[in-house]
């Protein structure tokens, strides 16, 4: 098994932003992403996803370092001040690097 290092960018944010962020990810050259519903509690209170406008989503993007840096910088600049959003980046190993 030969693996290759990539970045896993995770975004947890308000569900109301989903369509806008998907458009941004396409423009920022993400090859793909996974979106799931998310629940939890943070500095902006409890988000239980019981009502769509009150819910959170978790977006995961596997990408190269440059793409991860570009996406995080864009999201921080355009969304951090006005929306509940956290971003984190992890190093991961993938088996098919051409997909990312």
C-alpha positions as CSV (number, residue, x, y, z in Angstrom):
1,X,0.0,0.0,0.0
2,X,1.5,3.3,-1.1
3,X,-0.2,6.4,0.4
4,X,0.0,10.1,-0.3
5,X,-0.4,13.0,2.0
6,X,-3.3,15.4,1.5
7,X,-5.3,17.8,3.6
8,X,-8.7,17.2,5.1
9,X,-10.4,20.6,5.5
10,X,-13.4,20.4,7.8
11,X,-16.0,23.2,7.9
12,X,-18.8,23.3,10.5
13,X,-21.2,26.1,9.9
14,X,-24.8,27.1,9.6
15,X,-27.0,25.0,7.2
16,X,-28.3,28.2,5.6
17,X,-24.9,28.7,3.9
18,X,-24.8,25.4,2.2
19,X,-25.6,26.4,-1.4
20,X,-23.3,29.5,-1.2
21,X,-20.4,27.5,0.2
22,X,-20.8,24.8,-2.5
23,X,-20.6,27.5,-5.1
24,X,-17.5,28.9,-3.4
25,X,-15.9,25.4,-3.2
26,X,-16.4,24.9,-6.9
27,X,-14.8,28.3,-7.7
28,X,-11.9,27.6,-5.3
29,X,-11.1,24.4,-7.2
30,X,-12.2,21.8,-4.7
31,X,-12.4,18.5,-6.6
32,X,-15.2,17.3,-4.3
33,X,-16.7,17.5,-0.9
34,X,-19.0,15.6,1.5
35,X,-21.7,17.4,3.4
36,X,-23.5,16.0,6.5
37,X,-25.9,17.4,9.1
38,X,-24.2,18.3,12.3
39,X,-25.4,19.0,15.9
40,X,-23.6,20.4,18.9
41,X,-22.9,23.2,21.2
42,X,-20.4,26.1,20.9
43,X,-19.8,29.7,21.6
44,X,-23.0,30.6,19.7
45,X,-25.2,28.1,21.6
46,X,-26.7,24.7,21.0
47,X,-27.4,23.8,17.4
48,X,-29.7,20.7,17.2
49,X,-30.7,20.6,13.5
50,X,-34.3,20.1,14.5
51,X,-35.3,23.0,12.3
52,X,-33.3,23.5,9.0
53,X,-32.6,27.2,9.6
54,X,-31.2,26.4,13.0
55,X,-29.1,23.4,11.9
56,X,-25.5,23.0,11.2
57,X,-23.7,21.2,8.4
58,X,-20.2,19.6,8.3
59,X,-18.4,19.9,5.0
60,X,-15.3,17.8,4.4
61,X,-12.9,18.5,1.6
62,X,-9.9,16.3,0.7
63,X,-7.4,18.5,-1.2
64,X,-3.9,19.6,-1.7
65,X,-2.3,22.2,0.6
66,X,-2.7,25.1,-1.7
67,X,-6.4,24.5,-2.2
68,X,-6.9,24.1,1.6
69,X,-5.1,27.4,2.2
70,X,-7.1,29.2,-0.4
71,X,-10.5,27.9,0.9
72,X,-9.7,28.6,4.5
73,X,-8.5,32.2,3.7
74,X,-11.6,32.9,1.6
75,X,-14.0,31.5,4.2
76,X,-12.4,33.4,7.0
77,X,-12.5,36.6,5.1
78,X,-16.1,36.3,3.9
79,X,-17.9,34.4,6.7
80,X,-16.2,34.4,10.0
81,X,-17.5,37.8,11.2
82,X,-21.1,37.1,10.5
83,X,-21.8,33.4,10.8
84,X,-21.1,30.5,13.2
85,X,-18.3,28.7,11.5
86,X,-15.2,26.8,12.5
87,X,-12.5,25.4,10.2
88,X,-9.8,22.9,10.9
89,X,-7.3,21.2,8.7
90,X,-5.7,17.8,9.2
91,X,-3.0,15.9,7.4
92,X,-4.4,12.6,6.0
93,X,-3.1,9.8,3.9
94,X,-5.0,8.8,0.7
95,X,-4.6,5.8,-1.6
96,X,-5.7,7.4,-4.9
97,X,-4.0,10.9,-5.0
98,X,-5.2,11.6,-8.5
99,X,-8.8,12.1,-7.1
100,X,-7.7,15.0,-4.9
